[in-house]
Amino acid sequence: MPRRLRWILPAIRFTTDSRQSYKISSSDSDLEEKRLEQPDLYGALWSTGLLDSSNKRLNEPKLLELSDDIRSHLVEDASLGPRAGVVKRALRELVRDESSIMPTMDFAIIQNVRLDKLLSDILTLGHQQASSHHRPRIDVVMAERLQRLWMARFREKYFNIDQIRHQNLSSTGILKDVPQMARSYGRRRSVGPCRSLSGISSSNQGRSIIETPTKGKYGAAALPLLTGREEVLPSGTVRYMREAKLSETHVSLISCVGTQIRILRGHRLRSPLSPKAGIRYDGLYIIRRYSHKQNLQTRLHRTVITLERIPGQPNIADLAKVPRPSQVDDWLLFKKYEGEMIRQHHGEQSFLD
């Protein structure tokens, strides 16, 4: 064979195979089947439950659950958790899938299930462990490779993914069912006492927070633990402590000892049980003890309340997982959105206050 033709034949063969691979159906279902017809990727997704058995499409709720679980373990115990094998296989097959003509993972799925956050968290922990010789190191090779491939494929969209989520808050995000929110900022002249949907009466005066129990028909119905501190006792009960002015203390609870009350915990509460963001309902408790004493030096009143959780409710360890990492992402986006609304309607000084 002439030397000039030796490189032409492989090129012709490659061109012919590439043209044949583009002969696919134009319908969405056919496209999805073509994407998932690779046996390795199909097997990886099927065995992990990330593929919907009815239509052979990616199961976004399951994928978001997996992403949240892994991100939680990365923070709590610096590992990928018990499903590490699932994650490693999925990352490996997704990297291989990126070399196909129609990759399985589109931008909407990455955005909705926070896969960009998952890769970022894995790489952050991996780089931290790389500089330490006392902790086991997680493998970040596939995460780095997949991140680079997605950056190359989606370009500006991937780099601006948080900005896209922020822009979609009021249309398709967590604020899509709150159409009056932006207009309410425009009407508000000052921040005064208000009653939220949960029934917590609160107001902002400078940097202090006034919190009072909700009054029910037969006494206090809910107690918001938004500030102060809390500790878990060896007996399983919890002790809540807070110092404030007399007008801001829970004096009315002195008549509620021995009764049930609903407990809500906020992210500003210094407690091992407090949520990472927002306010969380933690169920029914019994007020076992109440004490009140004034500090003569500071003139503040110290309140100590002992609470016992009523059995038969969801495990407090499971409640402590709320909010999930994806919910914290939404909370941070909401705070940014709220700050922009305050700046827009009340100026920079109101936002700083």
N, C-alpha and C positions, 0 to 999 in steps of 0.2 A: 504494500500500500504506500502511495506517495506520502512523504513526510508532511506535506501541506494539508492533507486530509485527515490526519490523525486527531487533530483538535476540533475539526468541524463536525464529525459524526457524534461525539458525545454532546456537543452543543445542540445539534438537531434533535437528538433523543430527548434531552432535557426540555426543550421547547415543546415538543409533541406531548410529553407527559403533563406539562403545566397547562396546556390548552385543554386537555381532556378533563383535568380536575376542575375547571371552571364551568363545566356543563352540569348545572344544578337547577333545581326548581326555584321559582321566584316566590313561592308562598312561604309564610313565616314558619309553619310547621316543618316543611321540607328543609328549610335553612337550619332549623334547630337540630333536626335529625342528622343532617350532614355534619354539623359541628360536633355532635356527640358520637359519631360512628367510629371514632378511634377507640379500640378495645381497652387500652390502658387508662385513658381518661374516664371512659364510661364505667369501667370497673371500680376505679377509685371513688367516683362520685356515688355510684350505686351502693357500694359497701359501707359508706359513711352516712348514708341517709340524706345526702345533699341533693339527690335527684328525685324529683317527683315521679312516682311510679305510674301515675295516670297519663301524663303527657310528655314524660321524659325531658322536662325542663328543670332548670335549677330551682331548688326550693329556697327562696330568699329568707323566709322566717327561720328555717333551720340553719342556714348559713350565717345569719345575724346572731343566732344563739351561740353557734360555735365560735364566732369572732369575739363575742362578749366573754365567753368562758375563758378563752385563751388570754385575752387582755387582762382579765381579772387575776389569773394565775401569774402573769408576768409581774404584776404589781405586788401581789400578796406573798408569793413564795419564790419569785425570780426563776420561774420555769414555765414550760408550756403546759404543765398539768398532766392529768391522766390520759388526755387525748392527744398527746404529743405525736404519736405515730400517725394519727389521722391527719394532723396538720402537715407533717413532713411529707407524707405521700401526696396530699392535695397540692402543696406548693411545687413539688417535683413534677407532677402531671400538668399543672397549669403553666409552668415554664416550658415544658415540651409542647403544650397546646399552642403557645404563642408563635411557634414556628409554622403552624398550619395556615391555610389560606383564609379561613374564617375562624378566628379564635372564639372560644366559648364565652369568655368573660367580656361583657360589654361595659361601657362606662357607667350606665345607670345602675347596674348591679354593684359595681365597686363603690359607687356613691351611697347607695341605700344601705348596704350591709357593712360599711366602714372598713373595707378591706385595705384601703390606704392607711388608715389608722393602725390596723393590725400589723402591717409590714413595718410601719414606723416604730411601733412599740417594740417589736422583735429586734429591730436593728439597734434601737437605743439601748436595750438591755444587753444585747450581744456585745456592743462596743464598750459598755461599762464593765462587763465581765472580762473582756479581753485585756483590760489594764489591771485586773486583779488576779492574784495567784492562789486565792483561798476559796474561791467559789467555782462550781462547775460552769463550764461555758456552753451556751446553746449555739447550735450551728446556724449561721446567718447567711450561708452561701446562696441558698435558693431564694431567700427573701430579698437579698440584694439584687440577684439576677432578675427576679420577677419585677421588682420595683423599677429597674432600669428599662426593662422591656415595656412596661406600661407607660413610663415617661416618654419613651421614644414613639409609642403608638398614639397616645392621646395628646402629647405635647402640652400646650397652654391649658387645656381643660384639666389635666391632672394636677398641674402646679397651682391652679386656681380653684381646686375642688371645694375648699372650705368657703371661698367667696361665693361659689355657685349655691352651696347649701344655705348660706346666709341670705342670698337674694330670693331663695325659694321658700323661706320660712312662712310668709303670709299667704302664699299661693298653694303650695303642695306640702309644706312642712308642718311643724307642730302648731303653728298659729293659723292654719287654714280655716279653722272653725271659729276664729275670734276676729270677725271682720271689723268690729267697732274699736279695736284696741288703739289703732293709730289716731283716730279722731278723739278718743278720750284723753290722749296726751295733749292735744291741742286745746281742749277746754279747761284743763286743770290749771289753776292759778297758784295753789298752795297745797302742800301735802298735809292733810289733817287726819283725824281718826276715821277709820274705815272698817267695814266688816266684810271679810272675805267669804268665799263660798264655803269654806270649812267651818265658819262660825267663830273664828279667832278674832277677837277685838284687839287691834294694835294701831300704833301711830308712831311716826318718826319725829323726833325732836332733836335736831343736830345728828349726833352719832349714836344716841341712846335708843333703845327699843323698849317700849312699854308693852307687856304681854299680860293678859288677864284670862282666867278660865272662862269658858262659855257657861252661862247659866241655863240649866234645864228646868223642867217642871218640878223635879224633886231634888234640886241641888245642882252642883257642878256637873256638866256633861262631858266636857273635854278640857284637858290641860295642855297647853302648848309649852314645850320645853325648848325654847329657842336660844336662850343664852344661859350663862352660868356653867356649872360643871356637874358631872354625874359619875358615880363609880359603882361597879358591880361588887356586891358583898359575897363572901363565901357561901352564905345561905341561899344565894340565888336571887335575893331581892336587890333592888337598886336604891341608891341614896342620891337624891338631887339636892344641890346646894346653890344658893344664889344670894347675892347682896345687892340691895337697891334701896331707893327711897321708900318711905312707908306707903305712899300712894301707888307704888309699883309692885308691891308684894302681894302674895296670895293669901291674905288674911282670911278670906272667906272659907278657905279649905279647912280651917280648924274645926268646923262643924261637919266635915265630910269624912272624918277618920272612920275606917271600916266600910266605906261605900265604894262602889265601882266607879271608875272614871276612864275615859278614853284618853290615850296619850299620843301626842304628836311630837316628833323630834325634828329640830332644824339643824342645818349644817354648821351653824355657829356655836352650837352646844359642844362644850368640851367633854366628850364622852366616847367610850369605845363603841357605843351603840348608835351614835349620830350618823346621819347620811352624809355622803360626800357632797351633795348638792341639794338645794331645795328643802322641802318639808315632807316628812313621811309619816303616815299613820301606822302606829305600832301596836294597836289593839287595846284590849281592856286590862286594866290594872286595879288593884285594891290599895287604897291609901291606908297603910299600916301605922304610920306615925307622922306627926306634924310638930315642929318646934319653931319658935320665933324668938330672936334675941337681937337687941340693938348693940352695935359696936360704939362705945362711948367716944372713941377717938375719931372715927370717920363719920359718925352720926348716921351710918347706914344700917339697915335692918337685914339681918341674916336669916334666911328661911331654909330649913332642912326638912325634906319630905322623903319618907321611906315608902317605896312602892313594891308591890308583889304582883307578878304577872299571873293572870288567871289561866289555869291549864286548859288544854283542849284547843288552843289556838295554833296558828302556824308557828313553826320553830323560829325563835328570834335570830338564829344563825342564818336562816334563809332570808328573813327580812333585812338582815344586815347587808345582803348582796344588792339591795335596791338603794339607789339607782344603779343600773347596769352601766358599763362604760359608754355605750351608745347614747344612753339617756343623759349622762354627764356631758357628752358632746353637744346634745341639744340644749342643755342648760347653759353652757358657755356661749353658744350661738344666740340664745335668747337674751343673755345679759348684754352682749354686744349690740343686739337689735334695740333693746330697751335704752341703752346708753345713747345710741344715735337718735332715738326719738326724743329723749330729754334734751340733748344738745340742739336738736332742730327746733323745738318749740319753746325752750326756756333758756338756752344759752349754755356756755361752757361752765359758768359759775354754779349753776343749778346741778350740773352733772357732778362737779367736784364735791358739792355738799352732800 
